[in-house]
């Protein structure tokens, strides 16, 4: 909305009136439609400011279409057209350079050779225009170099109209100079081309080329004939017909002057002066005044030469003044356009940062969500596993057997501290002693004492410590410590499961009642034997 209002404000200087709804429709048009409208405003209606708005909207879409080759082609064209407008109509050469160089960068990146040709040709045109204003030979050299680059790219992409235009412009830049060596390679290439009349400027430029070469070699009569043919061929041209006719007449005047046919030369040049003045072709008029002054100088007529030198300087000054006036007149419009572009760039950067932040937050949310899902799944699996172990241990409570480990565990060796005395008791004595040991080990009041030991067990059964150790190891297949811990844990399971009687007891209290000297020792022992922790077993028991 801000962009729309700003462009609407600057449109007050345009030839067409704008309103919110109209511009809103423009901003939502496709790139192809905006390019068509821009060309219509520029070429058919002469509404340059309107064309700038259309092309600027297209140029502003570069980032969002960087992956679309077709769209980038249109964007490069819009930037090239903007450069042409800024140079030709606004005399803002800095902005023109910027736009055309951006177009050239896109053309090189995406290998649009035809667009590269147009971009180089426009760069050359800008530099040549500046040369006409300031008479800087370095600008002419730069213009010639860019025109050569345009010719190379045009031939590469078969853009023959551009190629022919490049040759025409190179010949015009020479302005009848005798040294044509700098463009000899391009001229030779051009003469080898087999083109037809579908290339509009082909015949006219061919005559121009032949006439220039004849003039440079001193064949003035032949050059004069070629320039006459060039003027005839120019009548068939539609796009640049008047410029070609003027060029042929101007060059014919230069050749006639070289032949010392001064009256004929001046008659030809005065005719050119009349046409350019009536048509408002200021640049061509300046060149005509300068040429007439040069002819009068060659004739030795200093008075007339000074008159036309004065006209030349005055026309040039008016041209420079006009360019500054136009630039000043358009400055508000251009400043508004720059401000709009800057604000659009800021808005885009802000949206891009917000987009990146959104992507980052989405990524973090996805990671967290994935972690939560994995955590929940792990928790559910762990809960099912604990429930399974709880149910298995509860089932064991209903048997009279000693609780055995419910999960894989490391092998715990027998009580190596008690010596083994095999063969000292007969089988009947072992059975009798085992029954006594079993009776004691199932008595929780005895085995849950903190100081209960193997020696305590021997005293309870009234037997020798050594025999008790032997019977426990052989009959249980475990050490005394293992059997004692399993019985205590078995009792702990009963207590946890009997929530009515023991539900108010803490784990520490149950551990102490069962003879364990610490909660940690009880927890490690309980989990090793049952596979789950005392707290998990208690939760399962309370929630059953």
C-alpha positions in Angstrom: 0.0 0.0 0.0 2.9 2.4 0.8 4.5 1.7 -2.5 1.2 2.3 -4.3 0.7 5.7 -2.6 4.2 6.8 -3.3 4.1 6.0 -7.0 0.6 7.6 -7.2 2.1 10.8 -5.7 4.9 10.9 -8.2 2.6 10.2 -11.1 1.3 13.7 -10.8 4.2 14.7 -13.1 3.3 12.1 -15.7 1.3 12.7 -18.8 -1.5 10.3 -17.7 -3.5 10.7 -14.5 -3.4 7.9 -12.0 -5.7 6.8 -9.2 -5.4 4.1 -6.5 -7.5 1.5 -8.3 -5.7 2.0 -11.6 -2.2 1.6 -10.1 -3.4 -1.3 -8.0 -4.4 -3.0 -11.2 -1.0 -2.2 -12.7 0.9 -3.6 -9.8 -1.1 -6.9 -10.1 -0.6 -7.2 -13.9 1.7 -9.9 -15.2 5.2 -9.1 -16.3 4.3 -9.6 -20.0 1.3 -7.2 -19.7 3.5 -4.5 -18.0 6.1 -4.8 -20.7 3.4 -4.4 -23.4 2.0 -1.4 -21.6 5.4 0.2 -21.2 6.2 -0.2 -24.9 2.8 1.3 -25.8 3.3 4.3 -23.5 6.8 4.9 -24.8 6.5 4.4 -28.5 2.8 5.1 -29.3 1.7 7.6 -26.7 5.0 9.3 -25.8 4.0 9.0 -22.1 7.6 8.4 -20.8 6.8 8.7 -17.1 4.1 6.1 -17.4 6.5 3.8 -19.2 9.1 4.3 -16.4 6.5 3.2 -13.8 5.7 0.0 -15.8 9.3 -0.9 -16.4 10.2 -0.1 -12.7 7.5 -2.5 -11.4 8.9 -5.3 -13.6 12.5 -4.5 -12.7 11.6 -4.7 -9.0 10.6 -8.4 -9.4 14.1 -9.6 -10.0 14.7 -11.3 -6.7 11.4 -13.2 -6.5 11.9 -14.5 -10.1 15.6 -15.4 -10.0 14.9 -19.1 -10.7 12.6 -18.3 -13.7 14.6 -17.8 -16.9 11.8 -16.4 -18.9 10.8 -13.9 -16.2 14.4 -12.8 -15.8 14.6 -12.2 -19.6 11.7 -9.7 -19.3 13.2 -8.1 -16.3 16.5 -7.6 -18.1 14.6 -6.0 -21.0 12.8 -3.7 -18.6 16.1 -2.5 -17.1 17.6 -2.0 -20.5 14.5 0.1 -21.5 14.8 2.1 -18.3 18.4 2.9 -19.1 17.4 4.0 -22.6 14.7 6.3 -21.2 16.9 7.8 -18.4 19.6 8.7 -21.0 17.4 9.8 -23.9 14.6 11.6 -22.1 15.9 12.5 -18.6 19.6 13.0 -19.4 20.3 11.1 -16.1 23.3 9.2 -17.4 24.3 7.8 -14.0 20.9 6.1 -13.6 21.0 5.0 -17.2 24.4 3.3 -16.7 23.1 1.6 -13.5 20.0 0.2 -15.2 21.8 -1.0 -18.4 24.7 -2.5 -16.5 22.2 -4.4 -14.3 20.5 -5.6 -17.5 23.9 -6.7 -18.9 24.7 -8.6 -15.7 21.5 -10.6 -15.9 22.0 -11.2 -19.7 25.5 -12.6 -19.0 24.4 -14.7 -16.0 21.5 -16.3 -18.0 23.4 -16.2 -21.3 20.9 -14.0 -23.1 23.2 -13.1 -25.9 20.6 -11.0 -27.8 19.9 -8.9 -24.7 23.7 -8.4 -24.2 23.8 -7.0 -27.7 21.0 -4.5 -26.9 22.6 -3.5 -23.6 26.0 -2.9 -25.2 24.4 -0.9 -27.9 22.5 1.3 -25.4 25.7 1.8 -23.4 27.4 3.0 -26.5 24.6 5.3 -27.3 24.8 6.9 -23.8 28.5 7.4 -24.1 28.2 8.9 -27.6 25.5 11.3 -26.4 27.8 12.5 -23.7 30.6 12.9 -26.2 28.4 15.2 -28.3 27.7 17.3 -25.2 31.3 17.5 -23.9 33.5 16.7 -26.9 35.5 14.1 -24.9 37.4 11.8 -27.2 37.8 9.2 -24.4 33.9 8.8 -24.4 34.0 8.3 -28.1 36.5 5.5 -27.6 34.4 3.9 -25.0 31.3 4.2 -27.2 33.2 2.5 -30.1 34.3 -0.3 -27.8 30.7 -0.9 -26.6 29.4 -0.9 -30.1 32.0 -3.5 -31.1 30.9 -5.7 -28.2 27.2 -5.2 -29.3 28.2 -6.3 -32.8 29.9 -9.5 -31.5 26.9 -10.4 -29.3 24.4 -9.6 -32.1 26.2 -11.9 -34.6 26.5 -14.6 -32.0 22.7 -14.5 -31.4 21.7 -13.8 -35.1 20.2 -10.4 -34.1 20.9 -9.0 -37.6 19.0 -5.7 -37.1 21.2 -5.0 -34.1 24.4 -6.1 -36.0 23.6 -3.8 -38.9 22.8 -0.9 -36.6 26.1 -1.4 -34.9 28.0 -1.1 -38.2 26.0 2.0 -39.1 26.8 3.6 -35.7 30.5 2.8 -36.0 30.6 4.4 -39.4 28.8 7.5 -38.0 31.2 7.7 -35.2 34.1 8.0 -37.6 32.4 11.1 -39.1 34.4 10.9 -42.3 37.8 10.3 -40.6 40.5 9.0 -42.8 41.6 6.3 -40.3 39.2 3.4 -40.4 41.7 0.8 -39.2 40.0 0.7 -35.7 36.8 -0.8 -37.2 38.3 -2.7 -40.1 37.7 -6.1 -38.5 34.0 -5.4 -37.9 33.6 -4.0 -41.4 35.2 -7.1 -43.0 32.9 -9.3 -41.0 29.9 -7.3 -42.0 30.7 -7.5 -45.7 30.9 -11.3 -45.5 27.4 -11.5 -44.1 24.7 -12.8 -46.5 21.7 -10.8 -45.4 18.4 -10.0 -47.2 15.9 -7.1 -47.3 14.1 -8.5 -44.2 16.9 -6.8 -42.3 15.5 -3.2 -42.7 18.8 -1.2 -42.5 20.8 -3.7 -44.5 20.9 -2.0 -47.9 21.2 1.5 -46.5 24.1 0.5 -44.2 25.8 -1.5 -47.0 25.8 1.7 -49.2 27.1 3.7 -46.1 29.9 1.3 -45.7 30.9 1.3 -49.4 30.7 5.1 -49.5 32.8 5.6 -46.4 35.5 3.2 -47.8 35.5 5.0 -51.1 35.8 8.4 -49.3 38.7 7.2 -47.1 40.6 5.9 -50.2 40.1 9.2 -52.0 37.6 7.9 -54.6 35.3 10.9 -54.1 33.1 10.4 -57.2 32.5 6.8 -56.2 31.7 7.8 -52.6 29.3 10.5 -53.9 27.5 7.9 -55.9 27.2 5.5 -53.0 25.8 8.3 -50.8 23.2 9.0 -53.4 22.2 5.3 -53.4 22.2 5.4 -49.6 19.7 8.2 -49.6 17.5 6.3 -52.0 17.7 3.2 -49.9 16.9 5.3 -46.8 13.5 6.1 -48.3 12.6 2.4 -47.8 13.5 2.4 -44.1 10.7 3.0 -41.6 12.2 3.1 -38.1 15.1 5.6 -38.7 14.2 6.9 -42.2 14.8 10.6 -41.5 18.1 10.1 -39.7 19.4 8.0 -42.5 18.4 10.5 -45.1 20.0 13.3 -43.1 23.2 11.3 -42.7 23.4 10.6 -46.5 22.9 14.3 -47.3 25.4 15.4 -44.6 28.1 13.0 -45.8 27.4 14.0 -49.5 28.1 17.6 -48.5 31.4 16.5 -46.8 32.5 14.7 -50.0 31.5 17.6 -52.3 33.6 19.9 -50.0 36.5 17.5 -50.3 36.1 17.7 -54.1 36.2 21.5 -53.7 32.6 21.8 -55.1 31.8 24.2 -52.3 28.6 25.7 -53.7 27.1 22.2 -54.1 28.4 21.2 -50.7 26.8 24.2 -49.0 23.5 23.8 -50.8 23.4 20.2 -49.5 24.3 21.2 -46.0 21.8 24.1 -45.9 19.1 21.6 -46.9 20.1 19.4 -43.9 20.1 22.5 -41.6 16.5 23.3 -42.7 15.3 19.7 -42.1 17.0 19.3 -38.7 15.8 22.7 -37.4 12.2 22.1 -38.5 12.2 18.6 -37.1 13.7 19.7 -33.8 16.6 17.3 -34.3 19.0 19.3 -32.1 21.9 16.9 -32.1 21.9 16.6 -35.9 21.6 20.4 -36.2 24.7 20.9 -34.0 26.7 18.5 -36.3 25.4 20.4 -39.4 26.5 23.8 -38.1 29.9 22.4 -37.3 30.3 20.9 -40.8 29.1 24.1 -42.5 31.7 26.1 -40.5 34.4 23.6 -41.5 33.4 24.1 -45.2 33.6 27.9 -45.0 37.0 27.5 -43.3 38.2 25.4 -46.2 36.9 28.0 -48.6 38.8 30.7 -46.7 35.6 32.6 -45.7 36.5 33.4 -42.1 33.5 35.6 -41.6 31.0 32.9 -42.5 33.0 30.3 -40.7 32.8 32.4 -37.5 29.1 32.8 -38.0 28.4 29.1 -38.1 30.9 28.4 -35.3 28.8 30.8 -33.2 25.6 29.0 -34.3 27.3 25.7 -33.5 28.3 26.9 -30.0 25.0 28.5 -29.3 23.0 25.4 -30.4 25.2 23.2 -28.3 24.8 25.5 -25.3 21.0 25.4 -25.8 21.2 21.7 -26.1 23.1 21.4 -22.8 20.8 23.9 -21.1 17.8 22.0 -22.4 19.2 18.7 -21.0 19.8 20.3 -17.6 16.3 21.9 -17.7 14.7 18.6 -18.5 16.7 16.8 -15.9 15.7 19.4 -13.3 12.1 19.2 -14.4 12.1 15.4 -14.0 14.2 15.5 -10.8 11.1 15.3 -8.5 9.7 12.3 -10.4 13.1 10.6 -10.4 13.7 11.3 -6.8 10.3 9.8 -5.9 11.1 6.8 -8.1 14.4 6.3 -6.2 12.7 6.7 -2.9 10.1 4.1 -3.9 12.8 1.7 -5.0 14.6 2.2 -1.7 11.5 1.6 0.3 10.6 -1.4 -1.8 14.1 -2.8 -1.2 13.7 -2.2 2.5 10.3 -3.9 2.6 11.6 -6.8 0.6 14.6 -7.1 3.0 12.2 -7.0 5.9 10.0 -9.7 4.4 13.1 -11.8 3.6 14.3 -11.6 7.2 10.8 -12.5 8.4 10.7 -15.4 6.0 14.1 -16.6 7.2 13.0 -16.2 10.8 9.8 -18.1 10.0 11.8 -20.9 8.4 14.2 -21.1 11.3 11.3 -21.2 13.8 9.5 -23.8 11.7 12.7 -25.9 11.7 13.1 -25.6 15.4 9.5 -26.4 15.9 9.8 -29.5 13.7 12.9 -30.6 15.6 11.1 -30.1 19.0 8.0 -31.9 17.7 10.1 -34.8 16.4 11.9 -35.0 19.7 8.6 -35.0 21.6 7.2 -37.7 19.4 10.3 -39.8 19.9 10.2 -39.1 23.7 6.5 -40.0 23.9 7.1 -43.2 21.9 10.1 -44.1 24.1 8.0 -43.3 27.2 5.1 -45.5 26.0 7.5 -48.4 25.2 9.2 -48.0 28.5 5.8 -47.9 30.3 4.7 -51.1 28.5 7.9 -52.7 29.4 7.7 -51.8 33.0 4.0 -53.0 33.1 5.1 -56.3 31.6 7.8 -56.7 34.2 5.5 -55.7 37.0 2.9 -58.2 35.9 5.5 -60.9 35.7 6.8 -60.2 39.1 3.3 -60.1 40.5 2.7 -63.6 39.1 5.8 -64.8 40.8 4.4 -63.6 44.1 1.8 -66.2 43.8 4.3 -69.1 43.8 6.3 -70.4 46.7 9.5 -70.4 44.6 12.2 -68.0 45.3 12.1 -64.9 43.0 14.4 -65.3 40.1 15.6 -62.4 38.0 13.1 -61.3 35.3 15.6 -59.6 33.0 19.0 -60.6 31.8 21.7 -59.8 34.3 25.3 -60.4 34.9 26.3 -63.7 36.5 26.9 -63.2 40.2 29.4 -65.7 41.5 28.7 -67.9 44.5 29.9 -66.8 47.9 33.5 -67.4 47.4 34.2 -66.3 51.0 32.6 -69.5 52.3 34.8 -72.6 51.9 33.3 -75.6 50.1 33.3 -78.9 51.8 32.0 -81.4 49.4 31.4 -84.9 50.5 31.3 -84.2 54.2 27.4 -84.6 54.5 25.4 -87.5 53.1 22.3 -86.8 51.1 19.8 -87.3 53.8 21.7 -84.8 56.1 21.7 -82.3 53.2 18.0 -82.6 52.7 17.2 -82.2 56.3 19.5 -79.2 56.6 18.1 -77.6 53.4 14.5 -77.8 54.8 15.6 -76.0 58.0 17.4 -73.3 55.9 14.4 -72.8 53.7 12.1 -72.4 56.7 14.4 -69.7 58.1 14.8 -67.9 54.7 11.1 -67.7 54.4 10.7 -66.1 57.8 10.7 -62.3 57.1 11.0 -61.4 60.7 14.4 -63.2 60.8 16.0 -62.4 57.5 14.9 -58.8 57.4 17.1 -57.9 60.3 19.9 -55.5 59.3 22.7 -57.7 60.8 21.3 -61.0 59.4 24.2 -63.0 57.8 25.3 -66.5 56.9 26.6 -67.0 60.4 23.2 -65.9 61.7 21.5 -68.5 59.4 23.8 -71.2 60.8 22.9 -70.3 64.3 19.2 -70.4 63.5 19.4 -73.9 62.0 21.9 -75.1 64.7 24.4 -76.2 62.2 28.0 -75.6 61.3 28.7 -72.5 59.2 30.6 -74.5 56.7 27.8 -77.0 56.2 25.1 -74.3 55.8 27.2 -72.5 53.1 27.7 -75.8 51.3 24.0 -76.6 51.3 22.9 -73.1 50.2 25.3 -73.1 47.3 24.4 -76.6 46.2 20.6 -76.6 46.7 19.8 -73.0 45.6 22.5 -72.8 43.0 23.2 -69.3 44.3 25.2 -67.6 47.0 23.7 -66.8 50.3 23.7 -63.1 49.5 21.7 -63.6 46.3 19.1 -65.8 48.1 18.8 -63.3 50.9 18.3 -60.3 48.5 15.8 -62.2 46.4 13.7 -63.0 49.5 13.8 -59.5 50.7 12.9 -58.1 47.3 10.1 -60.7 47.1 8.7 -59.3 50.3 9.1 -55.7 49.1 7.0 -56.6 46.0 4.3 -58.0 48.4 4.4 -54.8 50.4 4.2 -52.5 47.4 1.3 -54.6 46.0 -0.6 -54.5 49.3 -1.5 -50.8 49.0 -4.1 -51.0 51.7 -1.6 -52.0 54.4 1.6 -50.5 53.1 0.4 -47.8 50.7 1.4 -45.0 53.1 5.0 -46.2 53.5 7.8 -44.6 51.6 10.4 -46.5 49.7 13.0 -45.6 52.3 10.7 -47.0 55.1 10.1 -50.3 53.2 13.9 -50.6 52.5 14.7 -50.1 56.2 12.0 -52.6 57.2 13.6 -55.2 54.9 17.1 -54.8 56.3 18.7 -52.6 53.6 21.0 -50.0 55.0 20.2 -47.3 52.3 17.6 -46.5 49.6 20.3 -46.5 46.9 21.4 -50.1 47.9 17.8 -51.2 47.9 17.0 -49.6 44.5 20.0 -51.2 42.8 19.2 -54.6 44.3 15.5 -54.3 43.5 16.1 -53.3 39.9 18.7 -56.0 39.3 16.3 -58.7 40.5 12.9 -57.4 39.1 14.1 -55.4 36.1 12.3 -52.2 37.2 12.9 -49.6 39.9 11.0 -49.6 43.2 9.3 -46.3 42.3 8.0 -47.7 39.0 6.8 -50.8 40.7 5.0 -48.7 43.4 3.3 -46.6 40.7 2.1 -49.7 38.9 0.8 -51.2 42.1 -1.1 -48.1 43.0 -2.6 -47.7 39.5 -3.5 -51.3 39.0 
